[in-house]
Amino acid sequence: MSEAATNNGDDEIVTVNFKVTRSFLDEIEDTWQGRGFNSRSEFIRYTLRDAIEHPTFDRDELVALLQAEEDVREQRTMSAEEARERFGTDGANE
């Protein structure tokens, strides 16, 4: 996933430091390693570039996406069939 590198040869590379909580850093570590990035820095550059290139993806959507991923990991989801049974739909509109 080396496309996260932003240096096209003309730009000076600079170091940026920021603070995060230990628990958030742990989540970042789990995420970049689980998604095939070569390093945490590469993952962060990729994520920041994506946020700039797709500005319509706002914080609320990100929070919902992260919550949905956590729900899947914690097995707090149900199949479509379970949902139809639970909410009384017949699935005819699929």
TIDREN-361749 format. One record per residue: x, y, z of N, C-alpha, C in turn; residue in three letters; residue number from 1. Coordinates in Angstrom, 3 decimals, always signed. Atoms other than C-alpha are relative to their C-alpha. Layout:
BEGIN
{n_u->X n_v->Y n_w->Z ca_u->X ca_v->Y ca_w->Z c_u->X c_v->Y c_w->Z residuo->ALA num->NUM}
...
***
This chain:
BEGIN
{n_u->+0.831 n_v->-1.188 n_w->+0.000 ca_u->+0.000 ca_v->+0.000 ca_w->+0.000 c_u->+0.871 c_v->+1.246 c_w->+0.000 residuo->MET num->1}
{n_u->-0.959 n_v->-1.090 n_w->-0.011 ca_u->+2.844 ca_v->+2.312 ca_w->-0.763 c_u->-0.538 c_v->+1.280 c_w->-0.616 residuo->SER num->2}
{n_u->+0.553 n_v->-1.222 n_w->+0.553 ca_u->+0.557 ca_v->+4.805 ca_w->-2.491 c_u->-0.248 c_v->+1.051 c_w->+1.072 residuo->GLU num->3}
{n_u->+0.175 n_v->-0.964 n_w->-1.088 ca_u->+0.272 ca_v->+6.430 ca_w->+0.942 c_u->+1.164 c_v->+0.971 c_w->+0.073 residuo->ALA num->4}
{n_u->-1.136 n_v->-0.923 n_w->+0.009 ca_u->+3.689 ca_v->+7.993 ca_w->+0.397 c_u->-0.365 c_v->+1.204 c_w->-0.862 residuo->ALA num->5}
{n_u->+0.443 n_v->-1.207 n_w->+0.701 ca_u->+3.124 ca_v->+11.590 ca_w->-0.640 c_u->+1.126 c_v->+0.718 c_w->-0.703 residuo->THR num->6}
{n_u->-1.131 n_v->-0.730 n_w->+0.566 ca_u->+6.610 ca_v->+12.614 ca_w->-1.740 c_u->+0.159 c_v->-0.340 c_w->-1.471 residuo->ASN num->7}
{n_u->-0.170 n_v->+0.211 n_w->+1.436 ca_u->+6.757 ca_v->+13.059 ca_w->-5.507 c_u->+1.388 c_v->+0.418 c_w->-0.470 residuo->ASN num->8}
{n_u->-1.347 n_v->-0.422 n_w->+0.337 ca_u->+10.397 ca_v->+14.128 ca_w->-5.373 c_u->+0.214 c_v->+1.488 c_w->+0.113 residuo->GLY num->9}
{n_u->-0.103 n_v->-1.459 n_w->-0.067 ca_u->+9.652 ca_v->+17.856 ca_w->-5.247 c_u->-0.271 c_v->+0.552 c_w->+1.400 residuo->ASP num->10}
{n_u->+0.397 n_v->-0.480 n_w->-1.319 ca_u->+8.245 ca_v->+18.143 ca_w->-1.719 c_u->+1.005 c_v->-0.428 c_w->+1.062 residuo->ASP num->11}
{n_u->-0.838 n_v->+0.323 n_w->-1.150 ca_u->+10.327 ca_v->+18.287 ca_w->+1.440 c_u->-0.807 c_v->-0.867 c_w->+0.959 residuo->GLU num->12}
{n_u->+0.660 n_v->+0.849 n_w->-0.976 ca_u->+9.456 ca_v->+15.532 ca_w->+3.895 c_u->+0.237 c_v->+0.596 c_w->+1.378 residuo->ILE num->13}
{n_u->-0.091 n_v->-0.548 n_w->-1.349 ca_u->+8.698 ca_v->+16.841 ca_w->+7.376 c_u->-0.623 c_v->-0.986 c_w->+0.980 residuo->VAL num->14}
{n_u->+0.544 n_v->+0.861 n_w->-1.046 ca_u->+7.945 ca_v->+15.081 ca_w->+10.639 c_u->-1.083 c_v->+0.765 c_w->+0.746 residuo->THR num->15}
{n_u->+1.108 n_v->-0.577 n_w->-0.752 ca_u->+4.636 ca_v->+15.749 ca_w->+12.390 c_u->-0.225 c_v->-0.882 c_w->+1.222 residuo->VAL num->16}
{n_u->+0.270 n_v->+0.727 n_w->-1.237 ca_u->+4.052 ca_v->+14.752 ca_w->+16.010 c_u->-1.380 c_v->+0.357 c_w->+0.513 residuo->ASN num->17}
{n_u->+1.278 n_v->-0.268 n_w->-0.639 ca_u->+0.692 ca_v->+14.395 ca_w->+17.721 c_u->-0.198 c_v->-0.991 c_w->+1.128 residuo->PHE num->18}
{n_u->+0.244 n_v->+0.829 n_w->-1.179 ca_u->-0.643 ca_v->+12.910 ca_w->+20.927 c_u->-1.324 c_v->-0.730 c_w->-0.131 residuo->LYS num->19}
{n_u->+1.215 n_v->+0.815 n_w->-0.067 ca_u->-3.186 ca_v->+10.117 ca_w->+21.302 c_u->+0.042 c_v->-0.778 c_w->+1.320 residuo->VAL num->20}
{n_u->+0.033 n_v->+0.832 n_w->-1.200 ca_u->-4.314 ca_v->+8.025 ca_w->+24.243 c_u->+0.611 c_v->-1.366 c_w->-0.311 residuo->THR num->21}
{n_u->-0.575 n_v->+1.336 n_w->+0.175 ca_u->-2.675 ca_v->+4.635 ca_w->+24.775 c_u->-1.030 c_v->-0.950 c_w->-0.622 residuo->ARG num->22}
{n_u->+1.013 n_v->+0.910 n_w->+0.539 ca_u->-5.970 ca_v->+2.858 ca_w->+24.055 c_u->-0.253 c_v->+0.272 c_w->-1.484 residuo->SER num->23}
{n_u->+0.192 n_v->-0.320 n_w->+1.418 ca_u->-6.386 ca_v->+4.723 ca_w->+20.751 c_u->+1.194 c_v->-0.483 c_w->-0.815 residuo->PHE num->24}
{n_u->-1.190 n_v->+0.496 n_w->+0.686 ca_u->-2.797 ca_v->+3.909 ca_w->+19.795 c_u->-0.070 c_v->-1.512 c_w->-0.164 residuo->LEU num->25}
{n_u->+0.160 n_v->+1.457 n_w->+0.101 ca_u->-3.518 ca_v->+0.253 ca_w->+20.533 c_u->-0.953 c_v->-0.363 c_w->-1.139 residuo->ASP num->26}
{n_u->+0.941 n_v->+0.234 n_w->+1.099 ca_u->-6.496 ca_v->+0.423 ca_w->+18.155 c_u->+0.664 c_v->+0.263 c_w->-1.350 residuo->GLU num->27}
{n_u->-0.725 n_v->-0.301 n_w->+1.238 ca_u->-4.320 ca_v->+2.055 ca_w->+15.484 c_u->+0.940 c_v->-1.140 c_w->-0.341 residuo->ILE num->28}
{n_u->-0.936 n_v->+1.109 n_w->+0.222 ca_u->-1.712 ca_v->-0.688 ca_w->+15.920 c_u->-0.728 c_v->-1.224 c_w->-0.550 residuo->GLU num->29}
{n_u->+0.772 n_v->+1.158 n_w->+0.460 ca_u->-4.310 ca_v->-3.434 ca_w->+15.538 c_u->-0.509 c_v->+0.200 c_w->-1.422 residuo->ASP num->30}
{n_u->+0.588 n_v->-0.288 n_w->+1.299 ca_u->-5.811 ca_v->-1.726 ca_w->+12.511 c_u->+1.027 c_v->-0.050 c_w->-1.114 residuo->THR num->31}
{n_u->-0.953 n_v->-0.031 n_w->+1.109 ca_u->-2.704 ca_v->-1.044 ca_w->+10.409 c_u->+0.596 c_v->-1.370 c_w->-0.236 residuo->TRP num->32}
{n_u->-0.581 n_v->+1.328 n_w->+0.174 ca_u->-1.256 ca_v->-4.478 ca_w->+11.042 c_u->-1.006 c_v->-0.956 c_w->-0.629 residuo->GLN num->33}
{n_u->+1.036 n_v->+0.878 n_w->+0.528 ca_u->-4.558 ca_v->-6.171 ca_w->+10.267 c_u->-0.405 c_v->+0.304 c_w->-1.430 residuo->GLY num->34}
{n_u->+0.405 n_v->-0.394 n_w->+1.353 ca_u->-4.984 ca_v->-4.312 ca_w->+6.978 c_u->+1.139 c_v->-0.003 c_w->-1.003 residuo->ARG num->35}
{n_u->-1.079 n_v->+0.200 n_w->+0.954 ca_u->-1.624 ca_v->-5.048 ca_w->+5.405 c_u->+0.888 c_v->+1.199 c_w->-0.275 residuo->GLY num->36}
{n_u->-0.916 n_v->-1.123 n_w->+0.173 ca_u->+0.135 ca_v->-1.712 ca_w->+5.800 c_u->+1.384 c_v->-0.408 c_w->+0.502 residuo->PHE num->37}
{n_u->-1.362 n_v->+0.316 n_w->-0.397 ca_u->+3.916 ca_v->-1.821 ca_w->+6.158 c_u->+0.406 c_v->+0.653 c_w->+1.308 residuo->ASN num->38}
{n_u->-0.346 n_v->-0.703 n_w->-1.237 ca_u->+3.987 ca_v->+0.613 ca_w->+9.072 c_u->-1.180 c_v->+0.837 c_w->+0.478 residuo->SER num->39}
{n_u->+1.013 n_v->-0.893 n_w->-0.569 ca_u->+1.884 ca_v->+2.753 ca_w->+11.359 c_u->+0.002 c_v->+1.318 c_w->-0.751 residuo->ARG num->40}
{n_u->-0.085 n_v->-1.275 n_w->+0.722 ca_u->+3.160 ca_v->+5.874 ca_w->+9.567 c_u->-0.669 c_v->-0.089 c_w->-1.360 residuo->SER num->41}
{n_u->+0.628 n_v->+0.172 n_w->+1.315 ca_u->+2.082 ca_v->+4.514 ca_w->+6.191 c_u->-1.522 c_v->-0.002 c_w->+0.138 residuo->GLU num->42}
{n_u->+1.437 n_v->+0.039 n_w->-0.245 ca_u->-1.386 ca_v->+3.779 ca_w->+7.591 c_u->-0.547 c_v->+1.399 c_w->+0.295 residuo->PHE num->43}
{n_u->+0.462 n_v->-1.346 n_w->-0.356 ca_u->-1.696 ca_v->+7.280 ca_w->+9.087 c_u->+0.021 c_v->+0.911 c_w->-1.221 residuo->ILE num->44}
{n_u->-0.041 n_v->-0.815 n_w->+1.225 ca_u->-0.564 ca_v->+8.951 ca_w->+5.825 c_u->-1.158 c_v->-0.368 c_w->-0.924 residuo->ARG num->45}
{n_u->+1.080 n_v->+0.465 n_w->+0.858 ca_u->-3.046 ca_v->+6.827 ca_w->+3.855 c_u->-1.344 c_v->+0.517 c_w->+0.516 residuo->TYR num->46}
{n_u->+1.263 n_v->-0.421 n_w->-0.606 ca_u->-5.857 ca_v->+7.654 ca_w->+6.287 c_u->-0.210 c_v->+1.502 c_w->-0.140 residuo->THR num->47}
{n_u->+0.115 n_v->-1.454 n_w->+0.140 ca_u->-5.127 ca_v->+11.384 ca_w->+6.233 c_u->-0.250 c_v->+0.393 c_w->-1.456 residuo->LEU num->48}
{n_u->+0.225 n_v->-0.297 n_w->+1.422 ca_u->-4.902 ca_v->+11.438 ca_w->+2.427 c_u->-1.448 c_v->-0.321 c_w->-0.378 residuo->ARG num->49}
{n_u->+1.377 n_v->+0.382 n_w->+0.302 ca_u->-8.232 ca_v->+9.606 ca_w->+2.219 c_u->-0.976 c_v->+1.037 c_w->+0.547 residuo->ASP num->50}
{n_u->+0.879 n_v->-1.018 n_w->-0.591 ca_u->-9.822 ca_v->+12.175 ca_w->+4.560 c_u->+0.015 c_v->+1.286 c_w->-0.827 residuo->ALA num->51}
{n_u->-0.098 n_v->-1.212 n_w->+0.823 ca_u->-8.564 ca_v->+15.001 ca_w->+2.328 c_u->-0.651 c_v->-0.211 c_w->-1.357 residuo->ILE num->52}
{n_u->+0.537 n_v->+0.268 n_w->+1.336 ca_u->-9.540 ca_v->+13.352 ca_w->-0.960 c_u->-1.500 c_v->-0.266 c_w->+0.009 residuo->GLU num->53}
{n_u->+1.426 n_v->+0.309 n_w->-0.112 ca_u->-13.004 ca_v->+12.366 ca_w->+0.306 c_u->-0.608 c_v->+0.758 c_w->+1.178 residuo->HIS num->54}
{n_u->+0.440 n_v->-0.809 n_w->-1.140 ca_u->-14.103 ca_v->+15.259 ca_w->+2.516 c_u->-1.463 c_v->-0.169 c_w->+0.375 residuo->PRO num->55}
{n_u->+1.399 n_v->+0.202 n_w->-0.359 ca_u->-17.764 ca_v->+14.242 ca_w->+2.418 c_u->-0.163 c_v->-1.089 c_w->+1.048 residuo->THR num->56}
{n_u->+0.025 n_v->+1.026 n_w->-1.038 ca_u->-16.883 ca_v->+11.369 ca_w->+4.728 c_u->+0.275 c_v->+0.690 c_w->+1.323 residuo->PHE num->57}
{n_u->-0.180 n_v->-0.814 n_w->-1.201 ca_u->-17.496 ca_v->+13.184 ca_w->+7.999 c_u->+0.205 c_v->-0.846 c_w->+1.253 residuo->ASP num->58}
{n_u->-0.322 n_v->+0.659 n_w->-1.263 ca_u->-16.718 ca_v->+12.367 ca_w->+11.605 c_u->-1.124 c_v->-0.919 c_w->+0.460 residuo->ARG num->59}
{n_u->+1.119 n_v->+0.833 n_w->-0.431 ca_u->-20.205 ca_v->+11.021 ca_w->+12.358 c_u->-0.023 c_v->-1.320 c_w->-0.771 residuo->ASP num->60}
{n_u->-0.039 n_v->+1.227 n_w->+0.796 ca_u->-19.904 ca_v->+8.541 ca_w->+9.496 c_u->+1.151 c_v->-0.897 c_w->+0.434 residuo->GLU num->61}
{n_u->-1.138 n_v->+0.768 n_w->-0.476 ca_u->-16.473 ca_v->+7.482 ca_w->+10.728 c_u->-0.326 c_v->-0.682 c_w->+1.326 residuo->LEU num->62}
{n_u->+0.381 n_v->+0.571 n_w->-1.288 ca_u->-17.801 ca_v->+6.956 ca_w->+14.249 c_u->-0.962 c_v->-1.170 c_w->-0.209 residuo->VAL num->63}
{n_u->+0.952 n_v->+1.083 n_w->+0.276 ca_u->-20.694 ca_v->+4.876 ca_w->+12.869 c_u->+0.705 c_v->-1.212 c_w->-0.602 residuo->ALA num->64}
{n_u->-0.749 n_v->+1.092 n_w->+0.611 ca_u->-18.306 ca_v->+2.815 ca_w->+10.760 c_u->+0.831 c_v->-0.751 c_w->+1.033 residuo->LEU num->65}
{n_u->-0.790 n_v->+0.636 n_w->-1.051 ca_u->-16.005 ca_v->+2.166 ca_w->+13.708 c_u->-0.891 c_v->-0.779 c_w->+0.962 residuo->LEU num->66}
{n_u->+0.930 n_v->+0.704 n_w->-0.879 ca_u->-18.988 ca_v->+1.225 ca_w->+15.862 c_u->-0.497 c_v->-1.287 c_w->-0.658 residuo->GLN num->67}
{n_u->+0.451 n_v->+1.189 n_w->+0.712 ca_u->-20.236 ca_v->-1.174 ca_w->+13.200 c_u->+1.093 c_v->-1.073 c_w->-0.020 residuo->ALA num->68}
{n_u->-1.104 n_v->+0.961 n_w->-0.001 ca_u->-16.801 ca_v->-2.788 ca_w->+12.985 c_u->+0.154 c_v->-0.642 c_w->+1.375 residuo->GLU num->69}
{n_u->-0.071 n_v->+0.541 n_w->-1.359 ca_u->-16.713 ca_v->-3.165 ca_w->+16.760 c_u->-1.144 c_v->-0.979 c_w->+0.251 residuo->GLU num->70}
{n_u->+1.143 n_v->+0.901 n_w->-0.146 ca_u->-20.196 ca_v->-4.715 ca_w->+16.672 c_u->+0.267 c_v->-1.350 c_w->-0.658 residuo->ASP num->71}
{n_u->-0.323 n_v->+1.250 n_w->+0.684 ca_u->-18.994 ca_v->-7.288 ca_w->+14.156 c_u->+1.014 c_v->-0.787 c_w->+0.823 residuo->VAL num->72}
{n_u->-1.027 n_v->+0.683 n_w->-0.802 ca_u->-15.895 ca_v->-8.092 ca_w->+16.242 c_u->-0.581 c_v->-0.580 c_w->+1.280 residuo->ARG num->73}
{n_u->+0.598 n_v->+0.440 n_w->-1.261 ca_u->-17.995 ca_v->-8.408 ca_w->+19.401 c_u->-1.214 c_v->-0.910 c_w->-0.229 residuo->GLU num->74}
{n_u->+1.107 n_v->+0.884 n_w->+0.396 ca_u->-20.555 ca_v->-10.546 ca_w->+17.526 c_u->-1.351 c_v->+0.525 c_w->+0.488 residuo->GLN num->75}
{n_u->+1.273 n_v->-0.635 n_w->-0.349 ca_u->-23.371 ca_v->-8.064 ca_w->+18.201 c_u->-0.807 c_v->+0.287 c_w->-1.259 residuo->ARG num->76}
{n_u->+0.735 n_v->-0.156 n_w->+1.253 ca_u->-24.787 ca_v->-8.484 ca_w->+14.712 c_u->-0.880 c_v->-1.217 c_w->-0.206 residuo->THR num->77}
{n_u->+0.865 n_v->+1.140 n_w->+0.308 ca_u->-27.381 ca_v->-10.764 ca_w->+13.202 c_u->-0.090 c_v->-0.156 c_w->-1.514 residuo->MET num->78}
{n_u->+0.155 n_v->+0.265 n_w->+1.432 ca_u->-27.977 ca_v->-12.368 ca_w->+9.841 c_u->-1.264 c_v->+0.684 c_w->-0.513 residuo->SER num->79}
{n_u->+1.200 n_v->-0.589 n_w->+0.605 ca_u->-30.555 ca_v->-10.995 ca_w->+7.414 c_u->-1.234 c_v->-0.818 c_w->+0.374 residuo->ALA num->80}
{n_u->+1.134 n_v->+0.862 n_w->-0.367 ca_u->-32.763 ca_v->-13.980 ca_w->+8.187 c_u->-0.433 c_v->+0.246 c_w->+1.443 residuo->GLU num->81}
{n_u->+0.335 n_v->-0.298 n_w->-1.396 ca_u->-32.564 ca_v->-13.300 ca_w->+11.931 c_u->-0.704 c_v->+1.351 c_w->+0.117 residuo->GLU num->82}
{n_u->+0.620 n_v->-1.326 n_w->-0.035 ca_u->-33.444 ca_v->-9.649 ca_w->+11.316 c_u->-1.438 c_v->-0.073 c_w->-0.508 residuo->ALA num->83}
{n_u->+1.364 n_v->+0.136 n_w->+0.525 ca_u->-36.469 ca_v->-10.599 ca_w->+9.186 c_u->-0.924 c_v->-0.637 c_w->+1.038 residuo->ARG num->84}
{n_u->+0.806 n_v->+0.661 n_w->-1.028 ca_u->-37.714 ca_v->-12.925 ca_w->+11.919 c_u->-0.268 c_v->+0.944 c_w->+1.176 residuo->GLU num->85}
{n_u->+0.123 n_v->-0.878 n_w->-1.158 ca_u->-37.071 ca_v->-10.407 ca_w->+14.680 c_u->-0.934 c_v->+1.173 c_w->-0.262 residuo->ARG num->86}
{n_u->+0.777 n_v->-1.193 n_w->+0.290 ca_u->-38.695 ca_v->-7.446 ca_w->+12.907 c_u->-1.241 c_v->-0.274 c_w->-0.848 residuo->PHE num->87}
{n_u->+1.250 n_v->+0.369 n_w->+0.670 ca_u->-41.441 ca_v->-9.353 ca_w->+11.122 c_u->-0.088 c_v->+0.397 c_w->-1.462 residuo->GLY num->88}
{n_u->+0.046 n_v->-0.276 n_w->+1.440 ca_u->-40.481 ca_v->-8.694 ca_w->+7.500 c_u->+0.123 c_v->-1.313 c_w->-0.757 residuo->THR num->89}
{n_u->-0.025 n_v->+1.250 n_w->+0.767 ca_u->-40.818 ca_v->-11.252 ca_w->+4.762 c_u->+1.138 c_v->-0.061 c_w->-1.019 residuo->ASP num->90}
{n_u->-1.114 n_v->-0.010 n_w->+0.935 ca_u->-37.821 ca_v->-10.203 ca_w->+2.659 c_u->-0.406 c_v->+0.100 c_w->-1.443 residuo->GLY num->91}
{n_u->+0.496 n_v->-0.066 n_w->+1.377 ca_u->-39.994 ca_v->-9.722 ca_w->-0.447 c_u->+0.580 c_v->+1.174 c_w->-0.775 residuo->ALA num->92}
{n_u->-0.525 n_v->-1.187 n_w->+0.662 ca_u->-38.418 ca_v->-6.343 ca_w->-1.200 c_u->+1.488 c_v->-0.075 c_w->-0.289 residuo->ASN num->93}
{n_u->-1.445 n_v->+0.126 n_w->+0.217 ca_u->-34.870 ca_v->-7.706 ca_w->-1.557 c_u->+0.339 c_v->-0.065 c_w->-1.449 residuo->GLU num->94}
***
